């Protein structure tokens, strides 16, 4: 049995499809099991990943946003007999701090560290593009190498099989792109103009606060964007090295998700 957290997210759904195709039994953790809309052979439960109901009979776990749960999860996983954990954390998380609880507990772990998600475009800009035809953001030349959720899922599926114990993988898409370049790619995919309006950091802070983004998260985002302004993102070959296939481009992601912006 494999437990998938973040199961109803874009990467989680892709991962579940890959695991099912490989014949694995899957348990999915969801805040709202009644609306998860997952295949009937997937066991969907609510609750925390540390609960006995989540971990009973589980051999391997895909642990999304691991930095928030690593300490308590490792001990619970050992008690339940979990053998292998694939953890996903952000670039602003201290990797050694994320990994240490799993090492200390004697668990086999693999650590996936995406540079940025292609789906961040939908999360941060979706409503603006859909309703205003604009993107408002500071630091237009801040660069990331966004990874397609399907590539994250493919690497996770391989790691859950074993053979990658103690490995830390930086994951990116195949190209460093500035915010302005990403918006241009989205405009081509949608077949219409999207105007980029550069904000000051203070304007961005006010807008994000109005939308309920917590102040510490706003600080992290603005610090990250400022640090990458005009600095090309490092592109990692890991996706192709592990899967044997080139990483999917942001343009491919934009074509696949164009309707989500309409």
Buried (B, 14 or more C-beta within 10 A) or exposed (E): BBBBBBBBBBBBBBBBBBBBEEEBBBBBBBEEBEEBEBEEEBBBBBEBBBBEEBBEEBBBBBBBBBBEBBBEBBBBBBEBEBBBBBBBBBEEBEBEEBBBBBEEBEBBBBBBBBBBBBBEBBEBBBEBBEEEEBBBBBBBBBBBBBBBBBBBBBBBBBBBBEEBEEEBBBBBBBBBBBBBBBBBBBBEBBEEEBEBEBBEBEBBBEBBEEEEBEEEEBEEBBEBBEEBBEEBBEBBEBBEEBBEEEBBBBBBBBBBBBEEBE
